[in-house]
Every structure is written in structure tokens, then in C-alpha cells.
Amino acid sequence: MRLPVRVEPLAGMTPDIDYRWDPDTDILSARVRAPEAAERVLALPTADERGDLEDPVARTLRFGPDDALTGIVELEGRDGSWIVLDVERGRLAGVEVAIWPNVRRRRELAPPADVEDALVRLPGRRRGLAPGAHPTSPLEVPTHVTAESDPGERIIHFRLGPVRAARSVRLGRDLLVDVDAQGHLAGLWLLNVPPVPTVT
């Protein structure tokens, strides 16, 4: 399934990213330290303005001015991997790698050079909730997840779904998001990842 997103211009400076490794697990979280300008609630286009989307998840997630999503979106890989997106008032505010896919190390892996600073927003889903579902309950999106890193695992690239052309936008100084031509989330880049803490 595909996850629709919207890229919007960033007003203000590019925010920093706070990384954290859970000391007892391999869970890695990356939190966007958003400036005040990025916290503005922007008017989003209505479903009619965006047009009808055929994908099942896209039909559930629709952009609208009154239903910005707050909560988590769980990207579930077919291999059991699990990446969690933290969403605040429609804005992508963080990423957590809860269960890692197999990470392929590449001798040369560099992030895209041509990127733009931006906000990334996810549509709300109140209108598309299943009967009995709560608006803040996690949204589960099954997809194919692959990962690659540089030899030192300081750069990690997650690819979501099939390989396809995408542009990259800078959500934070060390966090890039890939968006395909149809406006769907295609990947995530974690840059300057701190080393896994040594357990003593």
C-alpha cells in the first residue's frame, strides 16, 4: 500500500534532529526539533481539491482543513520490520525504527545532493475510519521495506515499496524524506546516525 504525503515550503530555519537509541533494545528514534514557524497549522486542500485516490490507504487518508492527523503511522514490512512515523497535527515530526529489516552495507552510499527544505504532512483520516475505530488509533500500512547503510552505519536509507523515481526533501538537518511523482512516501534517509551505545 502507498502512503500519500504533502510537501510544503518550510518557513524558517531547518530544524535539528534529536537521535536516541533505546539502551535496552536496538530501537532508534529520530525526533524533529521543530522551530516555532513549523508549528503553524496550515490550511490543507479538501478531498475534492486533491481528487479521488484509488489506493486503499489513500482513500482512507484524505487531506482536509479540519482533520489533521495526530498520532502514529506504523509501516509494517513484509519481513516483520516495523517503522513508526510520529505525526503531530498532520506534520511528520519523528521516525522510530522499532524492528529493523536486514541492512545491506554498501561501500559507497551518499545522500542525495539536490534536496529542498520542507515540511512533510500526512492527511487526516476521520472520514475514512472503519466502524468502531478511534481517530487516534495507530494506522497500519503494510509495505515492502529495504534498508542500506554506509560501512560505518552513519548513513541509513530505508526504501518503502518498489524502486521508483523520487525527489528528496530535508525534513531536518539529518533527516531526508523521499517522495515519488504521485506524492507518496518512498523512503527515509537518516544521516549522521550516532553509534549504538555500548552495553557495559
C-alpha positions as CSV (number, residue, x, y, z in Angstrom):
1,M,0.0,0.0,0.0
2,R,1.1,3.6,-0.6
3,L,1.1,6.4,1.9
4,P,0.2,9.9,0.5
5,V,2.1,12.9,1.8
6,R,2.2,16.6,1.1
7,V,5.4,18.6,0.8
8,E,5.1,22.3,1.9
9,P,7.7,25.1,2.0
10,L,9.4,25.5,5.3
11,A,9.1,28.9,6.9
12,G,12.2,29.5,9.0
13,M,15.4,27.6,9.6
14,T,15.8,23.8,9.1
15,P,15.3,22.1,12.4
16,D,17.8,19.9,14.1
17,I,17.2,16.2,14.7
18,D,17.5,14.5,18.1
19,Y,18.6,10.9,17.8
20,R,18.1,8.4,20.6
21,W,19.0,4.7,20.9
22,D,17.0,2.8,23.5
23,P,19.6,1.5,25.9
24,D,17.9,-1.9,26.2
25,T,17.0,-2.6,22.6
26,D,18.0,-1.7,19.0
27,I,15.2,0.8,18.7
28,L,16.4,4.1,17.1
29,S,14.3,7.2,17.2
30,A,14.8,10.5,15.3
31,R,12.8,13.4,16.5
32,V,12.4,16.7,14.6
33,R,13.2,19.7,16.8
34,A,10.7,21.9,15.0
35,P,11.1,25.7,15.1
36,E,8.0,27.8,16.1
37,A,7.4,28.6,12.4
38,A,7.0,25.0,11.6
39,E,4.3,24.6,14.2
40,R,1.7,26.7,12.3
41,V,-1.4,24.8,11.4
42,L,-1.7,25.3,7.6
43,A,-4.9,25.1,5.7
44,L,-4.8,21.9,3.7
45,P,-6.8,21.3,0.4
46,T,-10.1,19.5,0.6
47,A,-10.6,16.0,-0.8
48,D,-12.3,17.5,-3.8
49,E,-9.4,19.7,-4.5
50,R,-6.9,16.8,-4.2
51,G,-9.1,14.4,-6.2
52,D,-10.2,10.9,-5.6
53,L,-7.4,8.4,-4.9
54,E,-7.7,4.8,-5.8
55,D,-5.2,3.3,-3.4
56,P,-7.0,1.8,-0.3
57,V,-4.8,3.7,2.2
58,A,-5.0,6.9,0.1
59,R,-8.8,6.6,0.2
60,T,-8.6,6.4,4.0
61,L,-6.1,9.3,4.3
62,R,-7.6,12.4,2.9
63,F,-6.3,16.0,3.2
64,G,-8.8,18.4,4.8
65,P,-8.6,21.6,6.8
66,D,-10.4,20.2,9.9
67,D,-9.0,16.7,10.3
68,A,-5.2,16.8,10.5
69,L,-3.9,13.6,11.9
70,T,-2.2,13.4,15.3
71,G,-0.8,10.0,16.3
72,I,1.4,7.3,14.8
73,V,1.5,5.5,11.5
74,E,3.1,2.1,11.5
75,L,4.9,1.0,8.4
76,E,5.0,-2.8,8.5
77,G,7.5,-4.6,6.3
78,R,6.7,-8.0,4.8
79,D,9.8,-9.3,6.6
80,G,8.5,-8.3,10.0
81,S,10.3,-4.9,10.1
82,W,8.5,-2.1,11.7
83,I,9.0,1.7,11.3
84,V,6.8,4.1,13.2
85,L,6.1,7.7,12.0
86,D,5.2,10.2,14.6
87,V,2.6,12.7,13.3
88,E,1.6,16.0,15.1
89,R,-1.3,17.9,13.7
90,G,-0.6,16.5,10.3
91,R,3.1,17.2,10.4
92,L,5.7,14.4,10.2
93,A,7.6,15.0,13.4
94,G,9.6,11.9,14.0
95,V,10.7,8.4,13.0
96,E,11.3,5.3,15.1
97,V,12.9,2.1,13.8
98,A,11.2,-0.4,16.1
99,I,12.1,-3.6,14.3
100,W,15.0,-3.5,11.8
101,P,14.9,-5.1,8.4
102,N,18.2,-6.6,7.1
103,V,20.5,-3.7,6.4
104,R,22.8,-4.1,3.4
105,R,26.1,-2.3,3.8
106,R,27.3,-0.5,0.7
107,R,30.9,0.6,0.3
108,E,29.7,3.9,-1.2
109,L,26.4,5.4,0.0
110,A,25.8,9.1,-0.2
111,P,22.6,11.0,0.4
112,P,21.0,13.0,-2.5
113,A,22.8,16.3,-3.2
114,D,19.8,18.0,-4.7
115,V,17.3,18.5,-1.8
116,E,15.0,21.2,-0.6
117,D,14.0,22.1,3.0
118,A,10.3,21.4,3.6
119,L,7.5,20.4,5.9
120,V,6.0,17.0,5.2
121,R,2.4,16.5,6.1
122,L,0.1,13.5,6.2
123,P,-3.7,13.8,5.6
124,G,-6.2,13.2,8.3
125,R,-8.4,10.1,8.3
126,R,-11.6,10.8,10.3
127,R,-13.8,10.4,7.3
128,G,-12.3,7.0,6.4
129,L,-12.2,5.3,9.8
130,A,-13.5,1.8,10.0
131,P,-16.6,1.3,12.2
132,G,-15.6,1.4,15.9
133,A,-12.1,2.7,15.2
134,H,-10.8,5.6,17.2
135,P,-9.4,8.7,15.4
136,T,-6.1,8.5,17.3
137,S,-5.6,4.7,17.0
138,P,-2.4,3.7,15.1
139,L,-2.7,3.4,11.3
140,E,-1.0,0.3,10.0
141,V,0.4,0.5,6.5
142,P,1.8,-2.8,5.1
143,T,4.6,-2.2,2.6
144,H,8.0,-3.6,1.4
145,V,10.9,-2.2,3.4
146,T,14.5,-2.4,2.4
147,A,17.5,-0.8,4.1
148,E,21.1,0.1,3.2
149,S,23.9,1.8,5.0
150,D,27.4,3.0,4.6
151,P,30.1,0.8,6.2
152,G,30.0,2.8,9.5
153,E,26.2,2.8,9.7
154,R,26.2,6.6,10.0
155,I,24.0,6.9,6.9
156,I,21.0,4.7,6.6
157,H,18.5,4.7,3.7
158,F,15.1,3.0,4.0
159,R,13.2,2.3,0.8
160,L,9.5,1.9,1.0
161,G,7.8,-0.1,-1.7
162,P,9.2,-0.8,-5.2
163,V,12.2,1.1,-6.6
164,R,11.0,4.2,-8.3
165,A,12.0,7.7,-9.1
166,A,11.6,10.1,-6.2
167,R,12.7,13.5,-5.1
168,S,14.2,14.1,-1.6
169,V,13.3,16.8,0.8
170,R,15.0,17.8,4.0
171,L,12.7,17.4,7.0
172,G,15.5,18.2,9.4
173,R,19.3,18.7,9.2
174,D,19.9,14.9,9.4
175,L,16.6,13.5,8.1
176,L,15.5,13.3,4.5
177,V,12.2,12.1,3.0
178,D,11.8,10.6,-0.5
179,V,8.5,11.4,-2.2
180,D,7.6,9.8,-5.5
181,A,6.0,11.5,-8.5
182,Q,2.5,10.6,-7.3
183,G,3.0,12.2,-3.9
184,H,3.6,9.0,-1.9
185,L,6.2,8.4,0.7
186,A,9.0,6.4,-1.0
187,G,11.9,6.4,1.5
188,L,13.7,7.9,4.5
189,W,17.3,8.9,4.9
190,L,18.9,9.0,8.4
191,L,22.1,11.0,8.4
192,N,24.9,11.3,11.0
193,V,23.3,8.5,13.0
194,P,25.1,8.1,16.4
195,P,26.7,4.7,17.1
196,V,24.8,2.2,19.0
197,P,25.6,2.7,22.7
198,T,27.9,0.1,24.2
199,V,26.3,-2.0,26.9
200,T,28.5,-2.5,29.9
